[in-house]
Amino acid sequence: MNETKKINHNLVGYNRALVFKQDLSTKDLYILDKLYRKLKKYMRTAAKIEDIDKLKEVDKRVRKLEYKLQEAWKFKRDKSHHKYWYRIPGCTCPIYDNDELLGIDMERISPNCPIHFEGN
Ligand SMILES: [Zn+2]
C-alpha cells in the first residue's frame, strides 16, 4: 500500500481504515458515492411503494447494487455479505438475525415478509 497516496475526497461516512486497507483511489470513492446515492434513492422509493410486485423489483435492484458495491470496495462478489436487502422499507425479515448471518450462506426470511417470503 502506498502510504503517501493522497485521497482528494471527503471521507465523511467512510471507514477510513478500510478505505486505506482496500487501497481505494479517489475515483473508487466517487464510484462508491454514486452507488450509495443510488441505494438511498431505492430505499426512499421503497418507503413510498405499497405494491408488492414493485417492492420486489426494488429488491432485485438493491441486490444487484450490493454486488456493485462489493466490486467498488474491491471485495469479491459474495451474496452472503449482502446487508441491504433486509433493510428495504416494507421488509419484515429480522435485521439482527441477518446481521449475525453475514458471511454465512444463510438468510433468515420472515414468513410474513411481503417482499422475500416465497411460500404459499
Ligand atoms: Zn424481507
Backbone and ligand atoms as CSV (ligand in chain L), in Angstrom:
chain,resi,resn,atom,element,x,y,z
A,1,MET,N,N,0.839,-1.200,0.000
A,1,MET,CA,C,0.000,0.000,0.000
A,1,MET,C,C,0.874,1.250,0.000
A,2,ASN,N,N,0.504,2.194,-0.795
A,2,ASN,CA,C,1.261,3.443,-0.865
A,2,ASN,C,C,0.792,4.404,0.224
A,3,GLU,N,N,1.589,4.538,1.258
A,3,GLU,CA,C,1.201,5.351,2.425
A,3,GLU,C,C,1.061,6.832,2.080
A,4,THR,N,N,1.751,7.264,1.045
A,4,THR,CA,C,1.735,8.695,0.735
A,4,THR,C,C,0.645,9.056,-0.274
A,5,LYS,N,N,-0.084,8.027,-0.694
A,5,LYS,CA,C,-1.141,8.307,-1.675
A,5,LYS,C,C,-2.134,9.324,-1.103
A,6,LYS,N,N,-2.367,10.365,-1.852
A,6,LYS,CA,C,-3.291,11.393,-1.370
A,6,LYS,C,C,-4.703,11.101,-1.865
A,7,ILE,N,N,-5.625,11.155,-0.948
A,7,ILE,CA,C,-7.011,10.974,-1.348
A,7,ILE,C,C,-7.686,12.332,-1.326
A,8,ASN,N,N,-8.015,12.771,-2.496
A,8,ASN,CA,C,-8.657,14.071,-2.626
A,8,ASN,C,C,-10.167,13.861,-2.602
A,9,HIS,N,N,-10.640,13.486,-1.449
A,9,HIS,CA,C,-12.058,13.148,-1.340
A,9,HIS,C,C,-12.471,13.335,0.103
A,10,ASN,N,N,-13.651,13.828,0.306
A,10,ASN,CA,C,-14.176,13.954,1.657
A,10,ASN,C,C,-14.600,12.571,2.137
A,11,LEU,N,N,-13.897,12.071,3.126
A,11,LEU,CA,C,-14.130,10.684,3.563
A,11,LEU,C,C,-15.246,10.535,4.598
A,12,VAL,N,N,-16.020,11.588,4.789
A,12,VAL,CA,C,-17.101,11.507,5.776
A,12,VAL,C,C,-18.024,10.340,5.441
A,13,GLY,N,N,-18.304,9.539,6.436
A,13,GLY,CA,C,-19.208,8.405,6.237
A,13,GLY,C,C,-18.492,7.130,5.859
A,14,TYR,N,N,-17.202,7.217,5.556
A,14,TYR,CA,C,-16.465,6.010,5.175
A,14,TYR,C,C,-15.567,5.540,6.317
A,15,ASN,N,N,-15.385,4.243,6.377
A,15,ASN,CA,C,-14.450,3.640,7.316
A,15,ASN,C,C,-13.048,3.868,6.729
A,16,ARG,N,N,-12.346,4.867,7.291
A,16,ARG,CA,C,-11.047,5.259,6.729
A,16,ARG,C,C,-10.058,4.112,6.703
A,17,ALA,N,N,-10.025,3.342,7.786
A,17,ALA,CA,C,-9.073,2.228,7.848
A,17,ALA,C,C,-9.322,1.268,6.681
A,18,LEU,N,N,-10.604,1.036,6.419
A,18,LEU,CA,C,-10.961,0.110,5.340
A,18,LEU,C,C,-10.611,0.706,3.969
A,19,VAL,N,N,-10.838,2.016,3.833
A,19,VAL,CA,C,-10.501,2.691,2.572
A,19,VAL,C,C,-9.013,2.510,2.277
A,20,PHE,N,N,-8.172,2.653,3.305
A,20,PHE,CA,C,-6.730,2.502,3.093
A,20,PHE,C,C,-6.341,1.043,2.914
A,21,LYS,N,N,-6.986,0.161,3.695
A,21,LYS,CA,C,-6.692,-1.262,3.580
A,21,LYS,C,C,-6.994,-1.772,2.166
A,22,GLN,N,N,-8.121,-1.298,1.609
A,22,GLN,CA,C,-8.515,-1.759,0.277
A,22,GLN,C,C,-7.796,-0.968,-0.821
A,23,ASP,N,N,-7.006,0.007,-0.392
A,23,ASP,CA,C,-6.215,0.811,-1.322
A,23,ASP,C,C,-7.108,1.492,-2.372
A,24,LEU,N,N,-8.176,2.100,-1.888
A,24,LEU,CA,C,-9.117,2.741,-2.804
A,24,LEU,C,C,-8.582,4.097,-3.253
A,25,SER,N,N,-8.839,4.400,-4.500
A,25,SER,CA,C,-8.419,5.690,-5.044
A,25,SER,C,C,-9.580,6.679,-4.939
A,26,THR,N,N,-9.274,7.928,-5.231
A,26,THR,CA,C,-10.324,8.950,-5.236
A,26,THR,C,C,-11.432,8.551,-6.209
A,27,LYS,N,N,-11.012,8.003,-7.338
A,27,LYS,CA,C,-12.003,7.587,-8.345
A,27,LYS,C,C,-12.906,6.474,-7.791
A,28,ASP,N,N,-12.294,5.520,-7.098
A,28,ASP,CA,C,-13.088,4.441,-6.486
A,28,ASP,C,C,-14.120,5.032,-5.531
A,29,LEU,N,N,-13.684,6.042,-4.759
A,29,LEU,CA,C,-14.587,6.650,-3.777
A,29,LEU,C,C,-15.743,7.388,-4.445
A,30,TYR,N,N,-15.460,8.014,-5.575
A,30,TYR,CA,C,-16.555,8.685,-6.274
A,30,TYR,C,C,-17.547,7.672,-6.833
A,31,ILE,N,N,-17.023,6.526,-7.244
A,31,ILE,CA,C,-17.923,5.453,-7.718
A,31,ILE,C,C,-18.780,4.974,-6.546
A,32,LEU,N,N,-18.146,4.808,-5.381
A,32,LEU,CA,C,-18.899,4.386,-4.183
A,32,LEU,C,C,-19.960,5.421,-3.816
A,33,ASP,N,N,-19.585,6.708,-3.872
A,33,ASP,CA,C,-20.563,7.772,-3.578
A,33,ASP,C,C,-21.799,7.618,-4.452
A,34,LYS,N,N,-21.547,7.379,-5.728
A,34,LYS,CA,C,-22.634,7.259,-6.701
A,34,LYS,C,C,-23.526,6.058,-6.352
A,35,LEU,N,N,-22.880,4.938,-6.015
A,35,LEU,CA,C,-23.632,3.723,-5.691
A,35,LEU,C,C,-24.445,3.905,-4.410
A,36,TYR,N,N,-23.858,4.546,-3.400
A,36,TYR,CA,C,-24.600,4.758,-2.145
A,36,TYR,C,C,-25.766,5.727,-2.344
A,37,ARG,N,N,-25.567,6.710,-3.240
A,37,ARG,CA,C,-26.679,7.617,-3.538
A,37,ARG,C,C,-27.832,6.845,-4.183
A,38,LYS,N,N,-27.467,5.941,-5.077
A,38,LYS,CA,C,-28.466,5.111,-5.748
A,38,LYS,C,C,-29.197,4.239,-4.718
A,39,LEU,N,N,-28.433,3.668,-3.805
A,39,LEU,CA,C,-29.022,2.816,-2.767
A,39,LEU,C,C,-30.030,3.607,-1.929
A,40,LYS,N,N,-29.636,4.830,-1.532
A,40,LYS,CA,C,-30.552,5.678,-0.744
A,40,LYS,C,C,-31.817,5.971,-1.527
A,41,LYS,N,N,-31.648,6.213,-2.816
A,41,LYS,CA,C,-32.788,6.506,-3.675
A,41,LYS,C,C,-33.739,5.306,-3.715
A,42,TYR,N,N,-33.182,4.106,-3.864
A,42,TYR,CA,C,-34.011,2.898,-3.876
A,42,TYR,C,C,-34.761,2.756,-2.557
A,43,MET,N,N,-34.081,3.026,-1.453
A,43,MET,CA,C,-34.709,2.892,-0.134
A,43,MET,C,C,-35.838,3.912,0.035
A,44,ARG,N,N,-35.564,5.149,-0.408
A,44,ARG,CA,C,-36.601,6.191,-0.313
A,44,ARG,C,C,-37.797,5.823,-1.175
A,45,THR,N,N,-37.520,5.307,-2.369
A,45,THR,CA,C,-38.593,4.900,-3.277
A,45,THR,C,C,-39.420,3.787,-2.639
A,46,ALA,N,N,-38.730,2.793,-2.075
A,46,ALA,CA,C,-39.425,1.648,-1.465
A,46,ALA,C,C,-40.344,2.097,-0.345
A,47,ALA,N,N,-39.925,3.118,0.402
A,47,ALA,CA,C,-40.727,3.598,1.529
A,47,ALA,C,C,-42.072,4.157,1.072
A,48,LYS,N,N,-42.158,4.568,-0.182
A,48,LYS,CA,C,-43.408,5.155,-0.690
A,48,LYS,C,C,-44.264,4.149,-1.461
A,49,ILE,N,N,-43.707,2.952,-1.703
A,49,ILE,CA,C,-44.410,1.957,-2.515
A,49,ILE,C,C,-45.239,1.012,-1.641
A,50,GLU,N,N,-46.448,0.720,-2.096
A,50,GLU,CA,C,-47.252,-0.280,-1.388
A,50,GLU,C,C,-47.444,-1.532,-2.228
A,51,ASP,N,N,-47.298,-1.390,-3.542
A,51,ASP,CA,C,-47.471,-2.523,-4.450
A,51,ASP,C,C,-46.331,-3.533,-4.268
A,52,ILE,N,N,-46.707,-4.766,-3.929
A,52,ILE,CA,C,-45.704,-5.789,-3.602
A,52,ILE,C,C,-44.799,-6.124,-4.794
A,53,ASP,N,N,-45.388,-6.209,-5.988
A,53,ASP,CA,C,-44.553,-6.524,-7.156
A,53,ASP,C,C,-43.510,-5.439,-7.393
A,54,LYS,N,N,-43.889,-4.194,-7.159
A,54,LYS,CA,C,-42.936,-3.093,-7.339
A,54,LYS,C,C,-41.849,-3.155,-6.263
A,55,LEU,N,N,-42.251,-3.538,-5.053
A,55,LEU,CA,C,-41.254,-3.689,-3.981
A,55,LEU,C,C,-40.262,-4.797,-4.314
A,56,LYS,N,N,-40.778,-5.874,-4.899
A,56,LYS,CA,C,-39.888,-6.978,-5.281
A,56,LYS,C,C,-38.910,-6.537,-6.365
A,57,GLU,N,N,-39.363,-5.625,-7.208
A,57,GLU,CA,C,-38.492,-5.070,-8.250
A,57,GLU,C,C,-37.364,-4.250,-7.601
A,58,VAL,N,N,-37.715,-3.457,-6.596
A,58,VAL,CA,C,-36.697,-2.676,-5.862
A,58,VAL,C,C,-35.703,-3.636,-5.205
A,59,ASP,N,N,-36.228,-4.727,-4.646
A,59,ASP,CA,C,-35.373,-5.730,-4.004
A,59,ASP,C,C,-34.329,-6.261,-4.994
A,60,LYS,N,N,-34.752,-6.565,-6.218
A,60,LYS,CA,C,-33.812,-7.066,-7.233
A,60,LYS,C,C,-32.729,-6.032,-7.518
A,61,ARG,N,N,-33.148,-4.761,-7.609
A,61,ARG,CA,C,-32.179,-3.697,-7.893
A,61,ARG,C,C,-31.199,-3.537,-6.744
A,62,VAL,N,N,-31.711,-3.619,-5.517
A,62,VAL,CA,C,-30.840,-3.492,-4.337
A,62,VAL,C,C,-29.816,-4.624,-4.336
A,63,ARG,N,N,-30.270,-5.840,-4.639
A,63,ARG,CA,C,-29.338,-6.985,-4.623
A,63,ARG,C,C,-28.263,-6.855,-5.694
A,64,LYS,N,N,-28.633,-6.331,-6.870
A,64,LYS,CA,C,-27.621,-6.096,-7.916
A,64,LYS,C,C,-26.635,-5.041,-7.454
A,65,LEU,N,N,-27.191,-4.005,-6.815
A,65,LEU,CA,C,-26.346,-2.910,-6.330
A,65,LEU,C,C,-25.373,-3.405,-5.255
A,66,GLU,N,N,-25.792,-4.369,-4.450
A,66,GLU,CA,C,-24.900,-4.906,-3.409
A,66,GLU,C,C,-23.649,-5.517,-4.049
A,67,TYR,N,N,-23.826,-6.185,-5.196
A,67,TYR,CA,C,-22.657,-6.741,-5.898
A,67,TYR,C,C,-21.754,-5.615,-6.407
A,68,LYS,N,N,-22.385,-4.572,-6.940
A,68,LYS,CA,C,-21.596,-3.450,-7.461
A,68,LYS,C,C,-20.818,-2.770,-6.335
A,69,LEU,N,N,-21.442,-2.669,-5.164
A,69,LEU,CA,C,-20.755,-2.084,-4.013
A,69,LEU,C,C,-19.546,-2.933,-3.624
A,70,GLN,N,N,-19.732,-4.259,-3.635
A,70,GLN,CA,C,-18.607,-5.146,-3.291
A,70,GLN,C,C,-17.460,-4.969,-4.280
A,71,GLU,N,N,-17.809,-4.854,-5.571
A,71,GLU,CA,C,-16.761,-4.645,-6.584
A,71,GLU,C,C,-16.064,-3.313,-6.360
A,72,ALA,N,N,-16.848,-2.273,-6.079
A,72,ALA,CA,C,-16.259,-0.946,-5.877
A,72,ALA,C,C,-15.361,-0.913,-4.636
A,73,TRP,N,N,-15.698,-1.721,-3.648
A,73,TRP,CA,C,-14.865,-1.816,-2.438
A,73,TRP,C,C,-13.695,-2.784,-2.632
A,74,LYS,N,N,-13.619,-3.365,-3.840
A,74,LYS,CA,C,-12.579,-4.353,-4.167
A,74,LYS,C,C,-12.677,-5.620,-3.319
A,75,PHE,N,N,-13.905,-5.967,-2.979
A,75,PHE,CA,C,-14.139,-7.260,-2.330
A,75,PHE,C,C,-14.633,-8.211,-3.400
A,76,LYS,N,N,-14.537,-9.514,-3.107
A,76,LYS,CA,C,-15.090,-10.443,-4.087
A,76,LYS,C,C,-16.619,-10.432,-3.965
A,77,ARG,N,N,-17.252,-10.753,-5.093
A,77,ARG,CA,C,-18.718,-10.802,-5.091
A,77,ARG,C,C,-19.152,-11.943,-4.193
A,78,ASP,N,N,-19.918,-11.638,-3.169
A,78,ASP,CA,C,-20.314,-12.666,-2.214
A,78,ASP,C,C,-21.685,-12.314,-1.635
A,79,LYS,N,N,-22.675,-13.095,-2.047
A,79,LYS,CA,C,-24.060,-12.852,-1.651
A,79,LYS,C,C,-24.233,-12.918,-0.125
A,80,SER,N,N,-23.403,-13.759,0.518
A,80,SER,CA,C,-23.582,-13.944,1.966
A,80,SER,C,C,-23.204,-12.691,2.761
A,81,HIS,N,N,-22.562,-11.722,2.100
A,81,HIS,CA,C,-22.222,-10.476,2.794
A,81,HIS,C,C,-23.182,-9.336,2.449
A,82,HIS,N,N,-24.237,-9.648,1.743
A,82,HIS,CA,C,-25.201,-8.590,1.420
A,82,HIS,C,C,-25.992,-8.218,2.659
A,83,LYS,N,N,-26.187,-6.921,2.882
A,83,LYS,CA,C,-26.829,-6.481,4.124
A,83,LYS,C,C,-27.874,-5.391,3.943
A,84,TYR,N,N,-28.200,-5.094,2.688
A,84,TYR,CA,C,-29.212,-4.046,2.482
A,84,TYR,C,C,-30.578,-4.608,2.109
A,85,TRP,N,N,-30.609,-5.808,1.526
A,85,TRP,CA,C,-31.905,-6.359,1.089
A,85,TRP,C,C,-32.884,-6.462,2.253
A,86,TYR,N,N,-32.416,-6.759,3.467
A,86,TYR,CA,C,-33.345,-6.881,4.601
A,86,TYR,C,C,-33.534,-5.558,5.349
A,87,ARG,N,N,-33.056,-4.488,4.735
A,87,ARG,CA,C,-33.310,-3.151,5.289
A,87,ARG,C,C,-34.239,-2.341,4.374
A,88,ILE,N,N,-34.757,-2.984,3.344
A,88,ILE,CA,C,-35.685,-2.300,2.440
A,88,ILE,C,C,-36.988,-2.020,3.192
A,89,PRO,N,N,-37.460,-0.773,3.151
A,89,PRO,CA,C,-38.730,-0.479,3.823
A,89,PRO,C,C,-39.832,-1.423,3.323
A,90,GLY,N,N,-40.573,-1.993,4.263
A,90,GLY,CA,C,-41.621,-2.953,3.901
A,90,GLY,C,C,-41.194,-4.376,4.210
A,91,CYS,N,N,-39.879,-4.612,4.258
A,91,CYS,CA,C,-39.352,-5.945,4.590
A,91,CYS,C,C,-39.478,-6.149,6.098
A,92,THR,N,N,-39.940,-7.337,6.485
A,92,THR,CA,C,-40.091,-7.635,7.915
A,92,THR,C,C,-39.101,-8.722,8.355
A,93,CYS,N,N,-38.137,-9.056,7.492
A,93,CYS,CA,C,-37.121,-10.035,7.878
A,93,CYS,C,C,-36.270,-9.440,9.012
A,94,PRO,N,N,-35.828,-10.296,9.952
A,94,PRO,CA,C,-35.136,-9.772,11.132
A,94,PRO,C,C,-33.723,-9.239,10.819
A,95,ILE,N,N,-33.520,-7.964,11.087
A,95,ILE,CA,C,-32.232,-7.316,10.802
A,95,ILE,C,C,-31.125,-7.924,11.665
A,96,TYR,N,N,-31.402,-8.050,12.961
A,96,TYR,CA,C,-30.361,-8.541,13.870
A,96,TYR,C,C,-29.913,-9.953,13.485
A,97,ASP,N,N,-30.867,-10.842,13.249
A,97,ASP,CA,C,-30.547,-12.227,12.881
A,97,ASP,C,C,-29.753,-12.278,11.577
A,98,ASN,N,N,-30.163,-11.466,10.603
A,98,ASN,CA,C,-29.466,-11.487,9.317
A,98,ASN,C,C,-28.076,-10.862,9.420
A,99,ASP,N,N,-27.928,-9.855,10.285
A,99,ASP,CA,C,-26.586,-9.310,10.539
A,99,ASP,C,C,-25.675,-10.399,11.105
A,100,GLU,N,N,-26.244,-11.217,11.994
A,100,GLU,CA,C,-25.479,-12.311,12.612
A,100,GLU,C,C,-25.043,-13.341,11.586
A,101,LEU,N,N,-25.830,-13.476,10.515
A,101,LEU,CA,C,-25.554,-14.495,9.494
A,101,LEU,C,C,-24.636,-13.988,8.377
A,102,LEU,N,N,-24.159,-12.740,8.484
A,102,LEU,CA,C,-23.285,-12.197,7.436
A,102,LEU,C,C,-22.046,-13.071,7.291
A,103,GLY,N,N,-21.739,-13.447,6.070
A,103,GLY,CA,C,-20.571,-14.299,5.823
A,103,GLY,C,C,-20.924,-15.774,5.798
A,104,ILE,N,N,-22.144,-16.082,6.207
A,104,ILE,CA,C,-22.619,-17.462,6.191
A,104,ILE,C,C,-23.682,-17.524,5.099
A,105,ASP,N,N,-23.685,-18.582,4.336
A,105,ASP,CA,C,-24.611,-18.648,3.210
A,105,ASP,C,C,-26.021,-19.021,3.664
A,106,MET,N,N,-26.580,-18.177,4.515
A,106,MET,CA,C,-27.941,-18.406,5.026
A,106,MET,C,C,-28.657,-17.081,5.140
A,107,GLU,N,N,-29.968,-17.120,4.947
A,107,GLU,CA,C,-30.774,-15.916,5.120
A,107,GLU,C,C,-31.930,-16.263,6.027
A,108,ARG,N,N,-32.285,-15.347,6.927
A,108,ARG,CA,C,-33.455,-15.571,7.773
A,108,ARG,C,C,-34.603,-14.758,7.176
A,109,ILE,N,N,-35.535,-15.491,6.556
A,109,ILE,CA,C,-36.685,-14.846,5.917
A,109,ILE,C,C,-37.889,-14.943,6.837
A,110,SER,N,N,-38.527,-13.819,7.072
A,110,SER,CA,C,-39.718,-13.833,7.908
A,110,SER,C,C,-40.908,-14.339,7.089
A,111,PRO,N,N,-41.704,-15.277,7.656
A,111,PRO,CA,C,-42.850,-15.801,6.893
A,111,PRO,C,C,-43.911,-14.742,6.609
A,112,ASN,N,N,-43.819,-13.593,7.273
A,112,ASN,CA,C,-44.785,-12.535,6.945
A,112,ASN,C,C,-44.156,-11.402,6.128
A,113,CYS,N,N,-42.949,-11.633,5.605
A,113,CYS,CA,C,-42.339,-10.598,4.769
A,113,CYS,C,C,-42.975,-10.605,3.374
A,114,PRO,N,N,-43.588,-9.485,3.005
A,114,PRO,CA,C,-44.257,-9.430,1.699
A,114,PRO,C,C,-43.268,-9.436,0.531
A,115,ILE,N,N,-42.022,-9.076,0.802
A,115,ILE,CA,C,-41.034,-8.983,-0.273
A,115,ILE,C,C,-40.282,-10.307,-0.477
A,116,HIS,N,N,-39.853,-10.915,0.610
A,116,HIS,CA,C,-38.923,-12.032,0.497
A,116,HIS,C,C,-39.512,-13.430,0.714
A,117,PHE,N,N,-40.646,-13.527,1.391
A,117,PHE,CA,C,-41.202,-14.856,1.630
A,117,PHE,C,C,-41.865,-15.376,0.364
A,118,GLU,N,N,-41.399,-16.554,-0.073
A,118,GLU,CA,C,-41.894,-17.102,-1.342
A,118,GLU,C,C,-42.862,-18.253,-1.140
A,119,GLY,N,N,-43.249,-18.517,0.109
A,119,GLY,CA,C,-44.122,-19.651,0.385
A,119,GLY,C,C,-45.551,-19.461,-0.104
A,120,ASN,N,N,-46.432,-20.322,0.277
A,120,ASN,CA,C,-47.865,-20.360,-0.072
A,120,ASN,C,C,-48.103,-20.826,-1.494
L,1,ZN,ZN,ZN,-37.808,-9.448,3.894
